[in-house]
Amino acid sequence: MYPVNLKLSIKFLFYFFLYFLLIIIIYGVYLYFKINQVIHGKIWKFPISIYSRIVTLEPGNNYSKKDIIAILKSNRYKQVNFLTMPGEFLVKRNSLILIRRSFNFPEGFEDKISIKLLFDKNKLVRIVHLSNNRNFSILRLDPQLIAMIYSPKGEKRLFVSQKNYPKALIQTLLTIEDKCFYNHYGINFYSMFRAFFVNLISGHSIQGGSTLTQQLVKNLFLTNIRSLWRKINEIYMALILDFQYSKEKILELYLNEVYLGQDKNEQIRGFALASLYYFGRPINELRLDECALLVGMVKGASLYNPWNNPVLTLNRRNLVLYVLFKHKVINRTLYEKLKSKPLNIQSRGNIIWFRSAFVQIVEKEFQKKVGYYFQNFSGIKIFTTLDLISQIAAENAIRHGIQQLKKKYKLQDLEASMVIIDRFSGEIRGVLGSSNPNLLGYNRAIQAKRSIGSLSKPITYLAALSQPEYFRLNTWIPDTPIKIKMQNGKLWKPQNNNFEFVGKVMLIDALKNSMNVPIVHLSMKLGLKKIVQTWIQLGLSSNHIFKYPSIALGSINLTSMEVAKIFQVISSGGNKANIISIRSVLSENNKLIYHSFPQSKQVISAQASYLTLYAMQSVVSSGTAKHLGKFFKNMHLAGKTGTTNNLVDSWFVGIDGRQVVIVWIGRDNNKTTKCYGSTGAMKIYHNYLKLNNPKPLLLIPPRDVYFLNINKSGDFMCFRSYSKYFRAIPVWIRNHNIFCT
């Protein structure tokens, strides 16, 4: 028989073991439910994803072959000699061939597709599906992710299912991080003990033994604080996770959870987002060497940051490639070829992530039209009106233009804003609120109210030309000294820029040369009430405008966006459109929850708008913006320069066949810029047009507008003989014969 003490000890150990086992089981059940609650619930809250506009191609539309190539490149399509994957295109003499990426459009999911675009005289005439040779009536091009906002827990993530990850990435990841992933039960004891002894011998941690499952558990459920208790939890939860879920599910979670860098204060999570962040392309378009770089960053995303530590990152990538070679995943020839390649990351300065001025406008519109109805913004997708070609061209035009002006005038605090809208739909195509396009904070495009100077003159002429029985483009206006008594009793004596008077001038010439005194005479004849009424018709709030005579010369403070709204009406035949930045909004499960439709309302007569726009074309062809007209002779651009007192503000409004563009240059302290409208803002617009080819502004006279010849005296010449002293102008009349009786 056993001694009593021994029996008690055995009994105690037995019960202790039972209790311990029970505690382990209970704790295991707790962990089981905890894991299940997370995995089956809402694992992550996603930020709102903001996309550029969706370009729709149709045979016969205004896109040239050059335009489409530019669109494809702006959407990160790669020009190649042989097509191998989505996101590539090749150029032939009269055609383009591309593999359009799959994408969840607001209208529904569309799979990748091989397409041939056929051109005749540089115009798109056919869209052919290469697999069956069928003609398409339209083709939507996938947009570009431009920003993520409202990131929960400071994490940016773009979820992609495991089946959509390239096999090369998964194979590389498993070879480097967990070769036995499909053979273990969540933990690999051999790797753990090997790492333990290696680290023990070296005296510090140089090798890890965690499986992908353990890494996932640590990221999803545990903290980064190293302790024995955390390690025990990690092992236990890894066993439960591996028992409960398939390897594919675990791998999918890991691929979308792993930490791969920092974008300012927000973490880059998952390979899908990291691919866009570092390479500017979707994950399924990465080459093996690019996959190796991302996999190499798993060990330490900060240490192996390709921008901060390019040499270290290159060595790490090549080490990953070497491991692939040693494990016979790739052969020596391919290894030697891949390790010789550069990192191929995009420039940090060119990351299209945060067009801050535009994103601010999108946020405001979203909150106003959609956000009010939702408490949970997770995973919402906003499809905007942003045209990447226009936006990038504007950024480069501002960046280089301001740099030149700073150097020329020795003013380091020059600032700028720029607004680009579609002249018909009112959709915002681009916005800059600063000379630094990614600068957060003060958005001058929508916040800086500045005196607009001579940009106000077309509105006064519009008010006059709305009364064709009294005013036409050949109407003579006095250009003589004038004194006006102001409300404070002081006399206002407006002057022309050259301080000279010519006696009288035709209306069209007064506008094209931006003369001050004639328009003051005209405003007095019109009456301030009529001018204010015209401003209000164009969409300006009555709170912004006061009945002062100086309103004719621009004593009114507006933002660049407000100016754009005014000239959108004039440029589109008097139709006032809603200025919008959002086209569609999808929920996390890709249901359409908002869609806007371009709407416009006739607020000004088409005839008066046409005449005003025609006069603005003369500003570019032979007036204050004639230097612009010399470079774009066949574009028939319309424009107007604007300069305020002491050269504090430099403005330009430019209009081509597609867009209304407003450029402002100034200083936040309201000191002189030393720039006129023609030497400052117009230079920026000129740079913009060189980077974003304009479309001809071909005006079609509306009903009751006819072209008639006038002589130097402004008289109508009815006989049809040619004379260099004649010029034709549009006239709004119901019966042009009455001028020839």
Legacy VTK file of the C-alpha trace (Angstrom):
# vtk DataFile Version 3.0
C-alpha trace
ASCII
DATASET POLYDATA
POINTS 741 float
0.000 0.000 0.000
1.017 3.566 -0.707
1.703 5.926 2.211
-1.148 8.287 3.088
0.812 11.396 2.157
1.632 9.961 -1.226
-2.036 9.108 -1.836
-3.041 12.646 -0.912
-0.381 14.079 -3.199
-1.518 11.942 -6.107
-5.121 12.870 -5.403
-4.214 16.543 -5.182
-2.292 16.390 -8.443
-5.141 14.540 -10.089
-7.709 17.152 -9.059
-5.299 19.953 -9.854
-4.842 18.494 -13.302
-8.621 18.219 -13.720
-9.160 21.812 -12.597
-6.328 22.992 -14.790
-7.742 21.061 -17.734
-11.193 22.483 -17.019
-9.791 26.002 -16.898
-7.981 25.427 -20.185
-11.180 24.100 -21.762
-13.279 26.985 -20.421
-10.675 29.519 -21.508
-10.500 27.777 -24.873
-14.274 28.055 -25.246
-14.009 31.762 -24.365
-11.313 32.264 -26.982
-13.313 30.228 -29.471
-16.330 32.520 -29.105
-14.111 35.599 -29.105
-12.515 34.534 -32.384
-15.866 33.578 -33.875
-17.401 36.887 -32.860
-14.696 38.794 -34.698
-14.392 36.593 -37.783
-18.129 36.140 -38.325
-18.898 39.711 -37.338
-17.247 42.841 -38.605
-13.513 42.166 -38.647
-12.581 45.568 -39.986
-14.182 48.938 -40.504
-13.016 50.265 -43.833
-12.356 53.887 -44.761
-14.359 55.656 -47.431
-12.671 55.177 -50.810
-12.763 58.107 -53.225
-12.293 57.478 -56.940
-11.707 59.694 -59.946
-14.374 59.990 -62.593
-15.394 57.033 -64.726
-14.606 57.762 -68.368
-17.110 56.312 -70.820
-15.955 55.804 -74.398
-18.450 55.805 -77.253
-17.882 55.744 -81.021
-18.167 59.263 -82.329
-17.504 61.068 -79.061
-14.923 63.830 -78.743
-12.031 61.698 -77.495
-9.115 61.518 -79.888
-6.579 58.708 -79.910
-4.154 60.961 -78.058
-6.812 61.752 -75.460
-7.509 58.075 -74.785
-3.817 57.262 -74.425
-3.529 60.086 -71.889
-6.605 58.776 -70.032
-5.195 55.247 -69.904
-1.852 56.464 -68.597
-3.517 58.637 -65.948
-5.428 55.538 -64.812
-2.096 53.696 -64.450
-2.403 51.574 -67.564
0.993 50.539 -68.904
1.948 50.829 -72.568
3.577 47.587 -73.738
4.558 45.782 -76.912
2.700 42.564 -75.994
-0.424 42.302 -73.860
-0.189 39.852 -70.963
-2.467 41.116 -68.181
-5.180 43.644 -67.310
-3.976 47.217 -67.048
-1.903 47.074 -70.226
-2.394 48.571 -73.687
-0.536 48.713 -76.978
-0.678 51.342 -79.683
-1.000 50.647 -83.388
-1.339 53.014 -86.302
-5.131 53.310 -86.340
-6.055 51.422 -83.212
-5.483 50.830 -79.521
-5.689 47.388 -77.915
-6.115 47.067 -74.175
-7.134 44.677 -71.439
-9.598 46.622 -69.325
-9.432 45.720 -65.629
-12.382 44.178 -63.834
-14.187 46.676 -61.624
-17.317 47.166 -59.534
-18.902 50.097 -61.346
-22.015 51.838 -59.960
-23.945 50.072 -62.727
-22.620 46.684 -61.591
-19.553 44.465 -61.742
-17.753 44.162 -65.083
-15.052 41.547 -65.625
-11.723 42.146 -67.334
-12.061 42.349 -71.074
-9.832 42.571 -74.158
-10.850 45.491 -76.343
-9.760 47.008 -79.631
-10.433 50.706 -80.272
-10.468 51.656 -83.950
-9.876 55.221 -85.131
-10.533 57.086 -88.341
-8.976 60.538 -88.741
-7.988 60.398 -85.079
-11.596 59.876 -83.942
-12.950 56.764 -82.234
-15.258 54.933 -84.650
-15.505 51.361 -83.298
-15.119 49.471 -80.014
-14.555 45.751 -80.650
-14.623 42.892 -78.134
-11.642 40.784 -79.228
-12.923 37.456 -77.928
-16.020 37.416 -80.154
-15.445 40.371 -82.534
-18.662 42.037 -81.384
-19.076 45.811 -81.476
-19.658 47.664 -78.205
-21.705 50.833 -78.034
-19.935 52.012 -74.853
-16.879 51.084 -72.826
-16.365 52.178 -69.238
-12.784 52.577 -68.057
-12.033 51.744 -64.443
-11.303 54.858 -62.339
-8.317 55.550 -60.097
-8.375 55.478 -56.305
-7.397 59.027 -55.290
-7.996 59.159 -51.539
-9.260 57.387 -48.438
-11.006 59.310 -45.680
-12.473 58.546 -42.262
-9.984 55.726 -41.616
-11.101 53.796 -38.483
-8.344 53.200 -35.900
-5.925 55.040 -38.167
-5.826 52.138 -40.646
-6.182 52.247 -44.419
-7.189 48.992 -46.021
-8.533 47.826 -49.378
-10.070 44.357 -49.139
-9.331 41.891 -51.946
-10.446 38.264 -51.836
-7.733 35.594 -51.759
-8.584 34.303 -55.237
-7.743 37.710 -56.726
-4.211 37.791 -55.331
-1.493 36.708 -57.769
-0.154 33.211 -57.199
3.384 34.588 -57.327
2.730 36.740 -54.267
1.173 33.910 -52.246
3.925 31.469 -53.180
6.599 34.027 -52.271
4.896 34.844 -48.971
4.610 31.183 -47.924
8.182 30.416 -48.973
9.558 33.278 -46.878
7.198 33.385 -43.900
5.646 29.928 -43.494
6.786 27.086 -45.772
4.704 24.511 -43.834
1.529 26.603 -43.786
-0.616 23.884 -45.365
0.884 21.142 -43.191
0.772 22.461 -39.596
-2.148 23.104 -37.247
-1.601 26.812 -36.677
1.780 26.500 -34.961
5.078 25.004 -36.050
6.914 23.602 -33.001
10.069 22.878 -34.974
10.315 26.527 -36.133
9.561 27.777 -32.643
12.276 25.693 -30.981
14.764 26.471 -33.748
14.155 30.190 -33.322
14.384 29.839 -29.523
17.842 28.213 -29.617
19.172 30.560 -32.331
18.054 33.596 -30.351
19.395 32.082 -27.107
22.843 31.499 -28.609
22.995 34.945 -30.198
21.824 36.700 -27.038
19.078 38.656 -28.825
16.165 38.056 -31.140
17.325 37.492 -34.715
14.849 34.863 -35.896
11.119 34.386 -35.551
9.256 31.110 -35.366
5.701 32.346 -35.723
3.464 30.945 -38.426
1.219 33.120 -40.562
-1.652 32.008 -38.333
0.173 33.222 -35.214
1.030 36.519 -36.905
-2.623 36.954 -37.843
-3.744 36.220 -34.268
-1.272 38.761 -32.918
-2.482 41.437 -35.368
-6.199 40.794 -34.924
-6.539 39.968 -31.223
-3.393 40.763 -29.247
-1.116 43.673 -28.471
2.524 44.146 -29.473
3.696 43.918 -25.856
6.017 40.922 -25.571
5.262 38.584 -22.668
4.916 34.899 -21.876
1.157 35.303 -21.374
0.775 36.892 -24.807
2.755 34.053 -26.387
0.559 31.459 -24.677
-2.576 33.219 -25.934
-1.066 33.476 -29.397
-0.374 29.718 -29.580
-3.755 28.732 -28.136
-5.711 31.074 -30.437
-3.683 29.961 -33.463
-4.651 26.319 -32.759
-8.330 27.291 -32.403
-8.245 29.460 -35.532
-6.621 26.726 -37.583
-9.130 24.155 -36.310
-12.140 26.372 -36.978
-11.300 27.911 -40.362
-9.886 26.779 -43.688
-6.344 27.598 -44.708
-7.716 29.762 -47.540
-9.759 31.847 -45.099
-6.790 32.335 -42.779
-4.574 33.265 -45.707
-7.153 35.761 -46.996
-7.370 37.408 -43.586
-3.598 37.629 -43.353
-3.199 39.094 -46.850
-5.588 41.919 -45.950
-4.386 42.495 -42.375
-0.573 42.568 -42.538
1.089 45.916 -41.745
3.091 47.287 -44.677
3.862 50.910 -43.983
2.715 54.297 -42.810
0.996 57.078 -44.758
1.447 60.068 -42.461
-0.542 59.118 -39.345
-2.353 56.182 -40.916
-1.235 52.594 -41.332
-1.128 50.832 -44.700
-2.767 47.454 -44.115
-2.835 44.560 -46.557
-0.956 43.782 -49.738
-3.708 45.179 -51.982
-3.398 48.713 -50.658
0.384 48.472 -50.373
0.523 47.629 -54.086
-1.277 50.862 -54.943
0.721 52.818 -52.382
4.175 51.790 -53.532
3.656 50.851 -57.181
0.480 52.686 -58.184
-1.034 49.510 -59.661
-3.511 46.845 -58.498
-2.036 43.823 -56.737
-2.853 41.400 -59.571
-0.644 43.403 -61.962
2.589 43.140 -59.970
5.629 41.312 -61.315
7.464 38.724 -59.229
10.239 41.122 -58.199
7.595 43.624 -57.019
5.818 40.897 -55.047
9.183 40.004 -53.493
9.654 43.600 -52.343
6.283 43.640 -50.542
6.866 40.231 -48.964
10.278 41.400 -47.814
8.633 44.349 -46.036
6.604 41.993 -43.805
9.672 41.547 -41.599
9.817 45.298 -40.934
7.829 47.787 -42.982
9.550 50.822 -41.452
13.030 49.385 -41.782
12.508 48.270 -45.363
10.659 51.386 -46.530
11.717 51.768 -50.188
11.627 55.583 -50.061
13.514 56.024 -46.811
15.943 53.096 -47.134
16.190 52.160 -50.831
19.519 50.288 -50.586
18.410 48.280 -47.563
15.087 47.517 -49.264
16.803 46.446 -52.474
19.050 44.063 -50.526
16.040 42.649 -48.678
14.138 42.116 -51.930
17.092 40.367 -53.493
17.420 38.158 -50.420
13.777 37.128 -50.875
14.498 36.342 -54.527
17.550 34.325 -53.477
15.427 32.249 -51.077
12.995 31.593 -53.921
15.922 30.428 -56.024
17.317 28.187 -53.260
13.902 26.561 -52.817
13.678 26.060 -56.595
10.652 28.315 -56.979
12.572 30.153 -59.713
15.603 29.137 -61.751
18.984 30.858 -61.791
18.333 32.720 -65.060
15.169 34.305 -63.728
16.812 35.038 -60.385
19.720 36.859 -62.043
17.294 38.801 -64.247
14.995 39.859 -61.388
17.692 40.843 -58.913
19.173 43.235 -61.491
15.905 45.177 -61.741
15.467 48.486 -59.884
12.837 48.784 -57.141
10.402 50.294 -59.670
8.385 52.117 -57.010
6.524 55.273 -57.896
7.869 58.630 -56.806
6.563 59.619 -53.396
5.777 63.084 -54.704
3.560 61.658 -57.443
1.357 59.476 -55.265
-2.217 60.254 -56.251
-3.577 59.849 -52.774
-4.567 63.178 -51.430
-5.848 65.896 -53.697
-6.669 67.808 -50.548
-8.585 70.748 -52.069
-10.799 68.478 -54.149
-11.231 65.949 -51.348
-12.425 68.723 -49.016
-15.123 69.627 -51.532
-16.120 65.968 -51.901
-16.377 65.581 -48.113
-18.656 68.621 -47.833
-20.908 67.451 -50.652
-21.008 63.912 -49.268
-22.022 65.109 -45.804
-24.675 67.383 -47.278
-26.244 64.958 -49.742
-25.507 61.484 -48.393
-23.690 61.373 -45.063
-26.591 62.812 -43.110
-28.535 59.579 -43.652
-25.774 57.173 -42.538
-24.185 56.413 -39.219
-21.750 53.810 -40.548
-19.481 54.944 -43.381
-17.422 51.733 -43.504
-16.465 50.673 -47.018
-18.439 53.351 -48.840
-17.145 54.132 -52.337
-17.504 57.635 -53.769
-17.163 58.080 -57.520
-16.313 61.677 -58.267
-16.116 63.986 -61.254
-12.328 64.502 -60.964
-10.502 64.270 -64.284
-6.996 63.042 -63.524
-5.489 64.502 -66.690
-6.864 67.952 -65.876
-5.911 67.716 -62.204
-2.342 66.577 -62.842
-1.907 69.206 -65.581
-3.184 71.897 -63.194
-0.832 70.782 -60.430
2.181 70.870 -62.726
1.136 74.203 -64.244
0.765 75.777 -60.793
3.907 74.171 -59.383
6.185 75.276 -62.209
4.423 78.582 -62.890
4.520 79.769 -59.279
8.135 78.714 -58.976
9.029 80.886 -61.997
7.028 83.859 -60.684
8.602 83.582 -57.227
12.020 83.664 -58.801
11.161 86.490 -61.213
9.555 88.819 -58.664
11.516 87.618 -55.614
8.315 86.866 -53.696
8.468 83.568 -51.844
4.948 83.778 -50.399
3.039 83.821 -53.696
-0.010 81.563 -53.531
-2.468 80.292 -56.100
-5.780 78.560 -56.581
-7.317 76.956 -59.622
-10.782 75.617 -60.425
-11.636 73.563 -63.510
-15.239 72.711 -64.344
-17.046 71.222 -67.313
-18.675 74.143 -69.108
-21.914 72.276 -69.776
-22.475 69.833 -66.901
-20.890 71.910 -64.134
-18.922 68.896 -62.927
-15.685 69.776 -61.170
-12.745 68.405 -63.132
-9.968 69.676 -60.897
-9.243 71.954 -57.936
-6.133 73.389 -56.342
-6.361 75.409 -53.163
-2.663 76.143 -52.830
0.579 76.277 -54.762
1.309 72.979 -52.998
-1.390 70.556 -54.259
-1.170 68.207 -51.265
-1.118 70.895 -48.600
-3.725 70.345 -45.906
-5.746 73.147 -44.373
-6.621 76.438 -46.041
-8.365 75.807 -49.344
-8.148 79.099 -51.199
-10.344 77.819 -54.035
-13.402 77.793 -51.772
-12.328 79.855 -48.755
-10.312 82.834 -49.999
-12.649 85.670 -51.022
-10.680 88.116 -53.124
-11.507 91.189 -55.153
-12.031 89.977 -58.720
-11.003 93.102 -60.601
-11.741 93.148 -64.326
-13.327 89.691 -64.238
-16.519 91.563 -63.357
-16.585 93.417 -66.701
-18.136 90.613 -68.802
-21.094 90.564 -66.405
-21.769 94.271 -66.974
-21.509 93.727 -70.731
-23.820 90.733 -70.393
-26.385 92.964 -68.678
-26.108 95.461 -71.530
-26.246 92.894 -74.346
-29.407 91.432 -72.808
-31.096 94.593 -74.136
-30.431 94.329 -77.895
-32.644 97.289 -78.678
-30.193 99.524 -76.783
-26.804 97.801 -76.818
-24.852 95.789 -79.373
-21.187 94.899 -79.753
-20.745 97.911 -82.062
-22.461 100.351 -79.704
-20.245 103.341 -78.948
-19.438 103.985 -75.297
-17.862 107.223 -74.006
-14.242 107.068 -72.902
-14.073 110.473 -71.253
-13.287 111.586 -67.683
-16.102 110.879 -65.264
-16.697 111.842 -61.649
-19.137 109.968 -59.415
-20.149 111.112 -55.960
-20.019 108.242 -53.487
-22.251 107.725 -50.437
-19.540 109.059 -48.163
-19.475 112.316 -50.130
-16.134 111.676 -51.826
-15.676 111.868 -55.586
-14.640 108.728 -57.425
-12.587 109.364 -60.583
-11.927 106.061 -62.372
-8.960 105.866 -64.743
-7.872 103.588 -67.564
-4.711 101.562 -67.004
-2.725 103.888 -69.290
-4.324 107.034 -67.763
-5.451 108.128 -71.243
-8.840 108.680 -72.889
-9.796 108.087 -76.522
-13.176 109.840 -76.497
-15.321 106.883 -77.396
-14.922 103.177 -78.053
-17.072 100.340 -79.353
-18.383 97.964 -76.705
-16.493 94.937 -78.058
-13.202 96.843 -78.107
-13.697 98.189 -74.603
-14.052 94.630 -73.324
-11.186 93.079 -75.283
-8.802 95.822 -74.091
-10.225 95.777 -70.547
-10.798 99.532 -70.451
-12.079 100.896 -67.154
-13.713 104.256 -67.907
-16.034 103.073 -70.725
-17.526 100.360 -68.544
-18.195 102.863 -65.763
-20.060 105.022 -68.284
-21.933 101.910 -69.440
-22.870 100.909 -65.884
-24.256 104.373 -65.169
-26.363 104.184 -68.317
-27.552 100.662 -67.507
-28.248 101.366 -63.872
-26.739 99.497 -60.950
-30.046 97.711 -60.339
-29.811 95.948 -63.714
-26.180 94.921 -63.095
-26.940 93.551 -59.632
-29.936 91.682 -61.040
-27.688 90.044 -63.661
-25.205 88.923 -60.969
-28.055 87.359 -59.014
-29.387 85.624 -62.151
-25.937 84.114 -62.635
-26.173 82.559 -59.193
-24.520 85.040 -56.844
-26.218 85.597 -53.515
-27.518 89.129 -52.946
-25.513 89.144 -49.694
-22.287 89.202 -51.725
-23.064 92.285 -53.772
-23.611 95.967 -53.042
-24.944 98.699 -55.311
-21.725 100.660 -55.635
-20.618 102.104 -58.994
-17.227 100.446 -58.494
-18.896 97.040 -58.883
-18.336 97.469 -62.615
-14.573 97.426 -61.984
-14.612 94.426 -59.677
-15.133 95.762 -56.166
-16.688 92.475 -55.216
-15.001 89.683 -53.285
-15.488 86.117 -54.506
-13.750 82.766 -54.242
-12.343 81.047 -57.304
-15.197 78.524 -57.136
-17.809 81.280 -57.097
-16.166 82.908 -60.125
-16.231 79.540 -61.902
-19.961 79.219 -61.276
-20.578 82.628 -62.857
-18.608 81.937 -66.026
-20.042 78.444 -66.384
-23.391 80.091 -67.116
-21.933 82.468 -69.687
-19.961 79.685 -71.385
-22.936 77.339 -71.785
-25.447 79.595 -73.484
-27.002 80.962 -70.295
-27.657 77.542 -68.718
-26.837 77.434 -65.012
-25.677 73.945 -63.978
-25.327 72.529 -60.495
-21.628 72.519 -59.608
-20.966 68.998 -58.314
-18.022 66.810 -57.351
-19.850 63.479 -56.763
-21.501 61.316 -59.403
-22.291 58.104 -57.495
-21.973 56.520 -54.062
-21.921 52.762 -53.385
-22.364 51.054 -50.031
-19.871 48.503 -48.711
-21.805 45.693 -50.406
-21.802 47.649 -53.693
-25.399 48.830 -53.638
-26.075 52.182 -55.284
-27.156 54.633 -52.594
-26.765 57.944 -54.433
-26.456 59.097 -58.012
-26.448 62.620 -59.396
-27.635 63.639 -62.823
-26.343 66.779 -64.553
-29.055 69.414 -64.411
-29.191 72.936 -65.767
-31.631 75.812 -65.950
-31.780 78.683 -68.442
-31.187 81.838 -66.412
-29.737 84.175 -69.065
-30.771 84.484 -72.692
-28.743 82.325 -75.057
-28.262 85.330 -77.339
-26.728 87.613 -74.687
-24.507 84.783 -73.437
-23.316 84.070 -76.970
-22.481 87.719 -77.636
-20.578 88.031 -74.360
-18.629 84.838 -74.999
-17.843 86.002 -78.538
-16.485 89.251 -77.132
-14.369 87.234 -74.679
-12.934 85.357 -77.652
-11.720 88.696 -79.001
-9.878 89.217 -75.692
-7.725 86.195 -76.606
-7.476 86.802 -80.334
-6.518 90.489 -80.223
-6.964 91.891 -76.714
-5.254 91.710 -73.333
-4.744 87.932 -73.704
-3.484 88.015 -77.311
-0.186 86.366 -76.339
-2.228 83.307 -75.371
-4.082 83.448 -78.675
-0.826 83.318 -80.637
0.019 79.897 -79.194
-3.470 78.427 -79.655
-4.598 80.075 -82.893
-7.161 77.515 -83.995
-8.714 76.908 -80.585
-10.855 80.103 -80.597
-10.394 80.382 -76.840
-12.377 82.849 -74.767
-10.811 84.551 -71.779
-10.599 87.515 -69.492
-7.722 88.931 -67.509
-8.282 90.441 -64.081
-6.042 92.673 -61.988
-6.866 94.493 -58.760
-5.466 97.732 -57.318
-1.729 97.743 -56.645
-1.468 94.357 -58.410
-2.697 92.585 -55.259
-4.628 89.933 -57.204
-3.918 88.387 -60.594
-6.852 86.580 -62.231
-7.601 84.779 -65.438
-10.662 82.970 -66.703
-10.081 80.722 -69.691
-12.737 78.868 -71.673
-12.214 76.244 -74.362
-14.625 73.773 -75.935
-14.798 71.633 -72.767
-13.845 73.556 -69.679
-14.046 76.758 -67.726
-10.790 77.375 -65.848
-10.272 79.999 -63.145
-6.752 80.886 -62.007
-5.938 83.222 -59.122
-2.544 84.349 -57.877
-2.057 86.424 -54.755
-0.515 86.678 -51.312
-2.313 85.878 -48.081
-1.151 89.173 -46.557
-2.824 91.163 -49.387
0.424 92.728 -50.531
1.324 93.239 -54.189
2.089 90.284 -56.416
3.745 92.527 -59.035
1.654 90.572 -61.581
-1.073 91.702 -63.931
-3.683 89.172 -64.966
-1.815 88.703 -68.235
1.630 88.301 -66.660
0.632 86.082 -63.742
-2.557 84.008 -63.801
-2.690 83.828 -67.596
0.816 82.340 -67.640
-0.434 79.534 -65.387
-3.391 78.918 -67.707
-1.030 78.869 -70.693
1.077 76.198 -68.964
-2.088 74.246 -68.191
-3.205 74.198 -71.826
0.217 72.966 -72.948
-0.184 70.012 -70.579
-3.877 69.360 -71.264
-4.706 69.893 -74.927
-7.658 72.282 -75.273
-10.663 71.654 -77.471
-11.749 74.310 -79.995
-14.460 76.635 -78.716
-16.728 76.546 -81.747
-19.731 78.755 -81.098
-23.007 78.230 -82.939
-25.092 81.408 -83.142
-28.455 80.960 -81.412
-31.741 81.973 -82.967
-31.975 85.619 -84.098
-28.214 86.164 -84.012
-26.686 87.055 -87.378
-23.228 88.112 -88.518
-23.142 91.520 -90.167
-20.253 93.600 -91.458
-19.371 96.880 -89.833
-16.890 99.529 -90.860
-14.439 101.438 -88.696
-17.203 103.774 -87.612
-19.294 100.855 -86.412
-21.869 101.290 -89.169
-23.475 98.208 -90.690
-22.316 97.565 -94.258
-24.986 95.718 -96.214
-23.253 95.269 -99.577
-21.233 92.095 -99.966
-17.919 93.461 -101.165
-14.806 92.611 -99.178
-12.735 95.300 -97.494
-9.943 95.027 -94.977
-11.659 97.850 -93.128
-14.745 95.745 -92.542
-15.230 93.210 -89.812
-18.125 90.902 -89.083
-19.762 90.876 -85.671
-22.731 88.910 -84.334
-25.892 90.959 -83.845
-29.045 89.968 -81.986
-31.954 91.017 -84.202
-35.214 89.455 -85.221
-34.898 90.523 -88.858
-31.489 91.478 -90.156
-32.978 92.998 -93.312
-34.135 96.048 -91.303
-30.475 97.151 -91.178
-30.219 97.199 -94.925
-33.358 99.179 -95.875
LINES 1 742
741 0 1 2 3 4 5 6 7 8 9 10 11 12 13 14 15 16 17 18 19 20 21 22 23 24 25 26 27 28 29 30 31 32 33 34 35 36 37 38 39 40 41 42 43 44 45 46 47 48 49 50 51 52 53 54 55 56 57 58 59 60 61 62 63 64 65 66 67 68 69 70 71 72 73 74 75 76 77 78 79 80 81 82 83 84 85 86 87 88 89 90 91 92 93 94 95 96 97 98 99 100 101 102 103 104 105 106 107 108 109 110 111 112 113 114 115 116 117 118 119 120 121 122 123 124 125 126 127 128 129 130 131 132 133 134 135 136 137 138 139 140 141 142 143 144 145 146 147 148 149 150 151 152 153 154 155 156 157 158 159 160 161 162 163 164 165 166 167 168 169 170 171 172 173 174 175 176 177 178 179 180 181 182 183 184 185 186 187 188 189 190 191 192 193 194 195 196 197 198 199 200 201 202 203 204 205 206 207 208 209 210 211 212 213 214 215 216 217 218 219 220 221 222 223 224 225 226 227 228 229 230 231 232 233 234 235 236 237 238 239 240 241 242 243 244 245 246 247 248 249 250 251 252 253 254 255 256 257 258 259 260 261 262 263 264 265 266 267 268 269 270 271 272 273 274 275 276 277 278 279 280 281 282 283 284 285 286 287 288 289 290 291 292 293 294 295 296 297 298 299 300 301 302 303 304 305 306 307 308 309 310 311 312 313 314 315 316 317 318 319 320 321 322 323 324 325 326 327 328 329 330 331 332 333 334 335 336 337 338 339 340 341 342 343 344 345 346 347 348 349 350 351 352 353 354 355 356 357 358 359 360 361 362 363 364 365 366 367 368 369 370 371 372 373 374 375 376 377 378 379 380 381 382 383 384 385 386 387 388 389 390 391 392 393 394 395 396 397 398 399 400 401 402 403 404 405 406 407 408 409 410 411 412 413 414 415 416 417 418 419 420 421 422 423 424 425 426 427 428 429 430 431 432 433 434 435 436 437 438 439 440 441 442 443 444 445 446 447 448 449 450 451 452 453 454 455 456 457 458 459 460 461 462 463 464 465 466 467 468 469 470 471 472 473 474 475 476 477 478 479 480 481 482 483 484 485 486 487 488 489 490 491 492 493 494 495 496 497 498 499 500 501 502 503 504 505 506 507 508 509 510 511 512 513 514 515 516 517 518 519 520 521 522 523 524 525 526 527 528 529 530 531 532 533 534 535 536 537 538 539 540 541 542 543 544 545 546 547 548 549 550 551 552 553 554 555 556 557 558 559 560 561 562 563 564 565 566 567 568 569 570 571 572 573 574 575 576 577 578 579 580 581 582 583 584 585 586 587 588 589 590 591 592 593 594 595 596 597 598 599 600 601 602 603 604 605 606 607 608 609 610 611 612 613 614 615 616 617 618 619 620 621 622 623 624 625 626 627 628 629 630 631 632 633 634 635 636 637 638 639 640 641 642 643 644 645 646 647 648 649 650 651 652 653 654 655 656 657 658 659 660 661 662 663 664 665 666 667 668 669 670 671 672 673 674 675 676 677 678 679 680 681 682 683 684 685 686 687 688 689 690 691 692 693 694 695 696 697 698 699 700 701 702 703 704 705 706 707 708 709 710 711 712 713 714 715 716 717 718 719 720 721 722 723 724 725 726 727 728 729 730 731 732 733 734 735 736 737 738 739 740
